[in-house]
């Protein structure tokens, strides 16, 4: 599945995450989302949970100690992507880990069952276990940037109706009739104190596509046929892989957590454009309380809209919508600071809020995020620039490549206000984590190029992307 990105006049199409060296220290990731448990709807709210298999891709054991604050917690999130939007429509409380089995699906594993996850070892938690209410604790007690949380946690051993604490969603949000063509994705996210202490907290989320079945009054979710877990990938990062018109930026809070911002413009029949901004807080404890989208003078801005997932089951946070306003120079949505209201509806870790508006003129490109908790800086900014052209695959990329011959993949280039340079079109690839090497793409004429993926031995991993200069 491709990921599109733009920088320095280049268009880049990435077909798998760039190869990484083994992380220093403990580094837990979600290696697989492997099964689903569905529960009975309560009124207009339904719930489910997913099974997760973790891996330690670091150089040191990861603490996994039961009945202490030295173990991972597991969050689960639900997203709907379609119609020019990416909306987070559900979230769970957190599964608290208690023991590891140290299996070997991640590589060569050596370690006993117990209180640590050893390098290259894996640990599976079944969907029913991740949905056991008595073992679920709230998000509000966890600092996802440091991985720190208290033990015992609030709500330990408490149970309730079928949707209590679990990954809740409104039945109206997964209606195939109301949202035709949309896809649904579950995101699993591990948070661990020693993973964070090693500086490895930015790769702990993975996603997998779901299918929606059942009835309008009790939905049944299942893993999409043929889907795989997209490791170390957030749901917001999936959006541009499905829609080349989406631009995505990573915005790090200095000395603190990671945010992601994405934007998509959709032309409307009246000549204006609908702009949708999605802001994802991966792990910033300072959180986000305001978004400012800079606008040119004279823009006609209308139809401001706000969307956020619901806090539930006793989480103390408000679900109040952020009021939006247009000042003539910026479109702004905001909520209170922590000093005014500690439980204001800020964009806290593991959540994505969506903002949209119509305008007859495009935004200038600058987006500023005001932070909820006090500190320096008070906010962070990013700038979106129009891509020179977009890249797409006319035929989906192959899941495997031949060990005996090259595997051709065609790449389509669509200009967006600029031309591309056929002489500066490169395939870059890495085999089993080796250094990336480059080979020229074959220009087929018009807007098509061909990348010839090299043969690699059976069982080896190929990471690759294409890059074309303006």
C-alpha positions as CSV (number, residue, x, y, z in Angstrom):
1,X,0.0,0.0,0.0
2,X,1.7,3.3,-1.1
3,X,2.3,6.3,1.1
4,X,2.5,9.6,-0.7
5,X,4.7,12.5,0.5
6,X,6.2,15.7,-0.9
7,X,9.3,17.6,-0.1
8,X,11.9,19.9,-1.7
9,X,10.2,19.7,-5.1
10,X,10.2,15.9,-5.2
11,X,7.3,13.5,-5.3
12,X,7.9,10.3,-3.4
13,X,5.9,7.1,-3.4
14,X,6.8,4.7,-0.6
15,X,5.5,1.2,-0.8
16,X,6.7,0.0,2.5
17,X,8.2,1.7,5.6
18,X,11.9,2.5,5.1
19,X,14.1,-0.1,6.6
20,X,15.3,0.6,10.1
21,X,18.2,-0.6,12.1
22,X,17.5,-2.4,15.3
23,X,16.4,0.1,17.9
24,X,18.7,0.8,20.9
25,X,17.1,-0.3,24.2
26,X,13.6,-1.9,24.4
27,X,11.2,-1.1,21.6
28,X,7.7,-2.6,21.5
29,X,5.6,-2.4,18.3
30,X,2.3,-3.9,17.3
31,X,3.3,-6.7,14.9
32,X,-0.2,-8.0,14.2
33,X,-3.8,-7.4,14.8
34,X,-5.0,-11.0,14.6
35,X,-8.6,-11.4,15.6
36,X,-11.8,-9.7,16.7
37,X,-14.4,-10.1,19.5
38,X,-17.8,-8.5,18.9
39,X,-20.2,-7.5,21.7
40,X,-23.9,-6.7,21.8
41,X,-25.0,-3.1,21.1
42,X,-26.5,-1.1,23.9
43,X,-28.9,1.4,22.4
44,X,-27.2,3.3,19.7
45,X,-23.7,2.3,20.8
46,X,-21.8,-0.9,19.9
47,X,-18.3,-2.2,20.8
48,X,-15.6,-4.7,19.9
49,X,-12.0,-5.5,20.7
50,X,-9.1,-6.8,18.7
51,X,-6.3,-9.3,19.5
52,X,-2.8,-7.9,19.2
53,X,0.6,-9.5,18.9
54,X,3.5,-7.3,20.1
55,X,7.2,-7.6,19.2
56,X,10.3,-6.2,20.8
57,X,12.5,-4.9,17.9
58,X,15.0,-3.4,20.3
59,X,18.3,-4.5,21.8
60,X,17.2,-4.9,25.4
61,X,14.3,-6.7,27.2
62,X,11.1,-4.8,27.7
63,X,9.6,-4.8,31.2
64,X,6.3,-6.6,31.4
65,X,5.7,-6.8,35.2
66,X,2.2,-7.5,36.5
67,X,0.8,-5.5,39.4
68,X,3.3,-2.7,38.9
69,X,3.5,0.4,36.7
70,X,6.2,-1.4,34.7
71,X,4.2,-3.0,31.9
72,X,2.6,-1.9,28.6
73,X,-0.9,-0.6,28.2
74,X,-2.8,-1.2,24.9
75,X,-5.2,1.3,23.3
76,X,-7.6,0.5,20.5
77,X,-9.1,3.0,18.1
78,X,-11.6,2.9,15.2
79,X,-11.4,5.1,12.0
80,X,-13.6,5.7,9.0
81,X,-11.9,6.9,5.8
82,X,-13.8,8.1,2.8
83,X,-15.5,11.0,1.0
84,X,-12.5,13.2,1.4
85,X,-12.3,12.7,5.2
86,X,-10.5,10.7,7.9
87,X,-12.6,10.5,11.1
88,X,-11.8,8.7,14.3
89,X,-15.1,7.3,15.4
90,X,-14.3,5.1,18.4
91,X,-11.8,4.4,21.2
92,X,-11.3,2.0,24.1
93,X,-10.0,2.1,27.6
94,X,-6.5,0.5,28.0
95,X,-5.6,-3.2,28.4
96,X,-2.9,-3.5,31.1
97,X,-0.3,-6.2,30.3
98,X,0.5,-8.8,32.9
99,X,2.9,-11.5,31.4
100,X,4.7,-12.5,28.3
101,X,5.2,-15.9,26.6
102,X,8.2,-14.8,24.4
103,X,7.2,-16.5,21.2
104,X,9.3,-16.4,18.1
105,X,7.2,-14.9,15.2
106,X,9.4,-11.7,15.1
107,X,12.7,-13.5,14.6
108,X,15.2,-15.5,16.6
109,X,13.8,-15.3,20.2
110,X,15.3,-16.5,23.3
111,X,13.6,-15.9,26.7
112,X,11.4,-17.6,29.2
113,X,7.7,-16.8,29.9
114,X,7.4,-14.2,32.6
115,X,8.0,-10.5,33.2
116,X,10.1,-9.4,30.2
117,X,9.7,-9.3,26.4
118,X,13.1,-10.2,25.0
119,X,14.6,-8.8,21.8
120,X,12.9,-10.3,18.7
121,X,10.3,-12.1,20.9
122,X,6.6,-11.7,20.5
123,X,3.6,-11.9,22.8
124,X,0.0,-12.4,21.7
125,X,-3.1,-11.1,23.5
126,X,-6.4,-12.5,22.2
127,X,-9.3,-10.2,21.4
128,X,-11.4,-11.5,24.3
129,X,-8.5,-10.8,26.7
130,X,-8.0,-7.3,25.3
131,X,-11.7,-6.7,25.8
132,X,-11.9,-8.1,29.4
133,X,-13.5,-5.2,31.3
134,X,-11.9,-6.0,34.7
135,X,-8.4,-5.5,33.1
136,X,-9.1,-2.2,31.4
137,X,-7.9,1.1,32.8
138,X,-8.6,4.7,31.7
139,X,-6.5,6.8,29.3
140,X,-6.5,9.9,31.5
141,X,-3.9,8.4,34.0
142,X,-1.3,7.7,31.3
143,X,1.4,10.0,29.9
144,X,2.0,8.4,26.5
145,X,5.2,10.4,25.9
146,X,6.9,9.0,29.1
147,X,4.8,5.9,29.4
148,X,4.2,6.7,33.1
149,X,1.0,5.7,34.8
150,X,-0.1,4.9,38.4
151,X,-0.7,1.4,39.7
152,X,-3.3,0.3,40.8
153,X,-5.2,2.1,38.1
154,X,-8.7,3.6,38.3
155,X,-11.6,1.2,37.6
156,X,-9.5,-1.9,38.1
157,X,-11.7,-5.0,38.3
158,X,-14.9,-3.0,37.4
159,X,-17.3,-4.4,34.8
160,X,-20.5,-3.2,33.3
161,X,-22.7,-3.6,30.2
162,X,-21.4,-5.0,27.0
163,X,-19.9,-1.8,25.7
164,X,-18.4,-0.5,29.0
165,X,-14.7,0.4,28.6
166,X,-14.5,-1.4,25.3
167,X,-13.8,0.1,21.9
168,X,-17.1,1.9,21.6
169,X,-18.6,3.4,18.4
170,X,-22.0,4.8,17.4
171,X,-24.0,2.6,15.2
172,X,-24.7,5.6,13.0
173,X,-21.0,6.0,12.3
174,X,-20.6,2.6,10.6
175,X,-23.6,2.7,8.3
176,X,-22.6,1.6,4.8
177,X,-25.7,3.4,3.4
178,X,-24.8,6.7,5.0
179,X,-21.1,6.3,4.1
180,X,-20.8,4.5,0.8
181,X,-17.3,3.6,-0.3
182,X,-15.8,4.3,3.1
183,X,-13.2,1.9,4.6
184,X,-12.8,1.1,8.3
185,X,-9.6,0.7,10.2
186,X,-8.7,-0.4,13.7
187,X,-5.5,1.1,15.2
188,X,-3.7,-0.6,18.1
189,X,-1.2,1.4,20.2
190,X,1.1,0.1,22.9
191,X,2.5,2.5,25.6
192,X,5.3,1.4,27.8
193,X,7.5,3.3,30.3
194,X,10.9,1.7,29.5
195,X,10.1,1.8,25.7
196,X,9.5,5.6,26.2
197,X,12.6,6.0,28.4
198,X,14.7,4.6,25.5
199,X,13.2,7.1,23.1
200,X,11.3,4.5,21.1
201,X,7.7,5.7,21.7
202,X,7.0,7.1,18.2
203,X,6.5,3.7,16.4
204,X,4.1,1.9,18.7
205,X,0.8,2.1,16.6
206,X,-0.2,-0.2,13.8
207,X,-3.4,-0.6,11.8
208,X,-5.5,-3.1,9.9
209,X,-8.5,-2.8,7.7
210,X,-12.0,-4.0,8.9
211,X,-15.2,-5.0,7.2
212,X,-18.7,-4.0,8.5
213,X,-21.4,-6.6,8.7
214,X,-24.3,-7.4,11.0
215,X,-27.4,-5.3,11.2
216,X,-28.1,-1.6,11.7
217,X,-28.9,-2.3,15.4
218,X,-26.0,-4.6,16.1
219,X,-22.9,-4.5,13.9
220,X,-20.4,-7.3,13.4
221,X,-16.9,-6.2,12.5
222,X,-14.3,-8.6,10.9
223,X,-10.8,-8.4,9.5
224,X,-10.9,-7.5,5.8
225,X,-10.2,-10.5,3.6
226,X,-6.6,-10.4,2.4
227,X,-5.6,-7.5,4.7
228,X,-2.5,-7.5,6.7
229,X,-1.3,-5.4,9.7
230,X,0.4,-2.2,8.6
231,X,3.2,-2.1,11.3
232,X,4.4,1.2,12.8
233,X,1.7,3.1,10.9
234,X,-1.1,5.2,12.3
235,X,-4.6,5.4,10.9
236,X,-4.0,8.9,9.8
237,X,-0.9,7.7,7.8
238,X,-3.2,5.3,5.9
239,X,-5.4,8.2,4.6
240,X,-2.8,9.5,2.0
241,X,-2.1,5.9,0.9
242,X,-5.8,5.6,-0.1
243,X,-6.2,9.2,-1.5
244,X,-3.2,10.8,-3.3
245,X,-4.8,14.3,-2.8
246,X,-4.1,14.1,0.9
247,X,-1.0,15.8,2.3
248,X,0.4,14.7,5.7
249,X,3.0,16.4,8.0
250,X,4.6,15.2,11.2
251,X,4.9,17.9,13.8
252,X,7.0,17.2,16.9
253,X,6.5,19.2,20.1
254,X,10.1,20.2,21.1
255,X,11.3,18.0,23.9
256,X,8.0,16.2,24.0
257,X,5.5,14.3,21.9
258,X,4.6,13.7,18.3
259,X,1.6,15.1,16.4
260,X,0.4,14.5,12.8
261,X,-1.6,16.9,10.6
262,X,-3.2,16.0,7.3
263,X,-5.3,18.0,4.8
264,X,-7.4,17.3,1.8
265,X,-9.3,19.7,-0.5
266,X,-12.4,18.6,-2.4
267,X,-13.8,20.9,-5.2
268,X,-17.5,21.7,-4.8
269,X,-20.1,22.4,-7.5
270,X,-20.4,26.1,-6.5
271,X,-16.7,26.7,-7.3
272,X,-15.5,26.7,-3.7
273,X,-13.4,23.9,-2.1
274,X,-14.1,21.9,1.0
275,X,-10.9,21.7,3.2
276,X,-10.6,18.9,5.7
277,X,-7.9,19.0,8.4
278,X,-7.2,16.0,10.7
279,X,-5.0,16.4,13.7
280,X,-3.7,13.3,15.4
281,X,-1.9,13.3,18.7
282,X,0.3,10.2,18.8
283,X,1.8,10.7,22.3
284,X,2.0,14.4,23.3
285,X,1.1,14.8,27.0
286,X,0.9,18.6,26.4
287,X,-2.0,17.9,24.0
288,X,-3.7,20.3,21.5
289,X,-6.3,22.9,22.4
290,X,-6.4,25.1,19.2
291,X,-5.9,24.9,15.5
292,X,-5.4,28.0,13.3
293,X,-5.5,27.6,9.5
294,X,-4.1,30.8,7.9
295,X,-6.2,32.3,5.1
296,X,-5.6,34.9,2.4
297,X,-7.4,38.3,2.7
298,X,-10.8,38.3,1.1
299,X,-11.6,34.6,1.3
300,X,-15.3,33.6,1.7
301,X,-15.3,31.0,4.4
302,X,-18.4,29.0,5.3
303,X,-19.8,25.8,6.8
304,X,-17.3,25.3,9.6
305,X,-17.5,21.8,11.1
306,X,-15.9,19.8,14.0
307,X,-15.7,16.1,14.7
308,X,-14.1,14.2,17.6
309,X,-14.4,10.7,19.1
310,X,-16.4,10.3,22.3
311,X,-14.9,9.9,25.8
312,X,-16.9,7.3,27.7
313,X,-17.2,4.9,30.6
314,X,-16.2,7.4,33.2
315,X,-13.2,9.1,31.5
316,X,-13.4,12.6,33.1
317,X,-12.9,14.6,29.9
318,X,-15.6,16.8,28.3
319,X,-17.2,15.9,25.0
320,X,-18.1,19.5,24.1
321,X,-17.5,20.5,20.5
322,X,-14.9,23.1,19.8
323,X,-16.5,26.4,18.5
324,X,-15.1,27.5,15.2
325,X,-14.7,31.1,13.9
326,X,-13.2,32.9,10.9
327,X,-11.4,36.1,11.7
328,X,-10.5,37.2,8.1
329,X,-7.0,36.0,8.4
330,X,-7.5,32.5,9.9
331,X,-10.0,29.8,10.5
332,X,-9.8,28.8,14.2
333,X,-11.2,26.2,16.5
334,X,-10.3,26.0,20.2
335,X,-11.2,24.8,23.6
336,X,-10.0,25.9,27.1
337,X,-6.4,25.6,28.4
338,X,-5.6,23.2,31.2
339,X,-5.4,26.2,33.6
340,X,-9.0,27.1,32.8
341,X,-10.4,23.6,32.7
342,X,-8.2,20.5,33.3
343,X,-10.9,18.3,31.7
344,X,-11.5,20.3,28.6
345,X,-11.9,18.4,25.4
346,X,-8.3,18.7,24.2
347,X,-6.8,16.5,21.5
348,X,-5.1,14.1,23.9
349,X,-2.8,11.1,23.1
350,X,-4.2,8.4,20.8
351,X,-7.0,10.6,19.4
352,X,-7.7,12.4,16.1
353,X,-10.0,15.4,15.7
354,X,-11.2,16.6,12.3
355,X,-12.0,20.2,11.2
356,X,-13.5,21.3,7.9
357,X,-14.7,24.4,6.1
358,X,-15.6,25.7,2.6
359,X,-13.6,28.5,1.0
360,X,-13.5,30.2,-2.4
361,X,-9.7,30.8,-1.9
362,X,-7.1,28.2,-0.8
363,X,-5.5,28.5,2.6
364,X,-2.0,30.0,2.7
365,X,-0.5,26.7,3.9
366,X,0.4,27.6,7.5
367,X,-1.3,25.6,10.2
368,X,-0.6,26.4,13.9
369,X,-1.5,24.2,16.8
370,X,-1.9,25.7,20.3
371,X,-0.9,23.4,23.1
372,X,-3.2,22.6,26.0
373,X,-0.8,22.3,28.9
374,X,1.5,25.2,29.7
375,X,5.1,25.2,28.5
376,X,7.5,26.5,25.9
377,X,6.6,26.8,23.1
378,X,3.0,27.6,23.5
379,X,2.3,26.2,20.0
380,X,3.8,24.5,17.0
381,X,3.3,25.2,13.3
382,X,3.7,23.4,10.0
383,X,3.4,24.6,6.4
384,X,1.7,22.7,3.6
385,X,2.8,23.5,0.0
386,X,1.1,22.3,-3.2
387,X,2.8,19.2,-4.6
388,X,4.3,19.6,-8.1
389,X,2.6,16.3,-9.2
390,X,1.1,13.2,-7.7
391,X,2.1,9.6,-8.0
392,X,-0.1,6.5,-8.1
393,X,-0.1,2.9,-9.1
394,X,-2.5,2.0,-12.0
395,X,-2.3,-1.6,-10.7
396,X,-1.8,-2.4,-7.0
397,X,1.7,-3.3,-5.9
398,X,2.5,-7.0,-5.6
399,X,2.5,-8.6,-2.2
400,X,5.6,-10.7,-3.1
401,X,8.4,-10.5,-5.7
402,X,10.1,-13.2,-7.6
403,X,13.3,-14.8,-6.4
404,X,14.3,-15.5,-10.1
405,X,13.5,-12.4,-12.1
406,X,12.6,-8.7,-11.7
407,X,9.0,-7.8,-10.9
408,X,7.7,-4.8,-12.9
409,X,5.5,-2.2,-11.2
410,X,4.1,0.7,-13.2
411,X,3.9,4.2,-11.7
412,X,1.6,7.0,-13.0
413,X,2.5,10.7,-12.7
414,X,-0.2,13.4,-12.7
415,X,1.0,17.0,-12.9
416,X,-0.4,19.5,-10.4
417,X,0.9,22.8,-11.7
418,X,4.3,21.6,-12.6
419,X,6.1,19.1,-14.9
420,X,8.2,16.1,-14.0
421,X,11.8,15.3,-15.1
422,X,12.0,11.8,-16.7
423,X,15.8,11.9,-16.2
424,X,15.4,12.2,-12.5
425,X,13.2,9.2,-11.7
426,X,14.6,6.6,-9.3
427,X,13.7,3.3,-7.7
428,X,15.3,3.0,-4.3
429,X,15.3,-0.3,-2.5
430,X,16.7,-2.1,0.5
431,X,16.9,-5.9,1.1
432,X,16.6,-7.1,4.6
433,X,17.5,-3.8,6.2
434,X,20.6,-3.2,4.0
435,X,21.6,0.3,2.7
436,X,19.2,1.7,0.1
437,X,20.5,1.5,-3.4
438,X,19.1,3.4,-6.5
439,X,18.3,2.4,-10.0
440,X,16.7,4.6,-12.7
441,X,13.0,4.0,-13.6
442,X,12.2,3.1,-17.1
443,X,10.2,5.9,-18.8
444,X,7.4,4.4,-20.8
445,X,6.2,7.6,-22.3
446,X,3.3,10.0,-21.4
447,X,2.7,9.8,-17.7
448,X,4.0,6.3,-17.1
449,X,7.2,4.9,-15.6
450,X,8.2,1.3,-14.7
451,X,10.0,0.2,-11.6
452,X,11.7,-3.2,-11.9
453,X,11.9,-4.6,-8.4
454,X,14.9,-6.9,-8.0
455,X,14.7,-10.6,-7.4
456,X,15.3,-11.4,-3.7
457,X,15.7,-14.8,-1.9
458,X,12.7,-16.4,-0.4
459,X,11.9,-15.1,3.1
460,X,13.8,-11.8,2.6
461,X,12.1,-8.4,3.1
462,X,12.2,-5.8,0.3
463,X,11.6,-2.2,1.3
464,X,11.2,0.2,-1.7
465,X,10.0,3.5,-3.0
466,X,10.2,5.7,-6.1
467,X,11.2,9.3,-6.3
468,X,10.8,11.7,-9.2
469,X,12.2,15.3,-9.4
470,X,10.4,18.3,-10.7
